[in-house]
């Protein structure tokens, strides 16, 4: 699935790297998920997505062995606008996209992931930014280098610089 983030195209599927590694340093920032409490995570999310966004996630692997991903997304996000796309590579799988996700829903689901109860292949996105979350990191990719610099400055003690090019 291709996400158009203004000037940048991000491919979100099992055949490509996660969004963070598809752009240069000036378009991305990474944080450790444990570096944020609920209030701080809420502020970060509202800076990235002041309005509704979309969510894309792996829901099923169809071949070679069928498995349904355990995401529990329906407990945290109201699923009213759901679209599924089938992809083929070494495996056949489905990525679903949910539209009109509220920032509060993203916060609650992020906290659920932080507790380590699931580790879905998931990202949240709009036309300007991608928010990728796993059980260990929060990655933000944006088309605005000014926005990334603002976030890096605001959360400077928490930015993970491990993959920065020097």
Helices and strands as residue ranges (DSSP letters): E 2-5, E 8-11, G 19-22, G 25-27, E 28-32, G 33-35, H 38-48, E 53-63, E 67-68, G 73-75, E 82-88, E 92-101, H 103-114, E 122-125, E 129-133, E 137-142, H 145-154
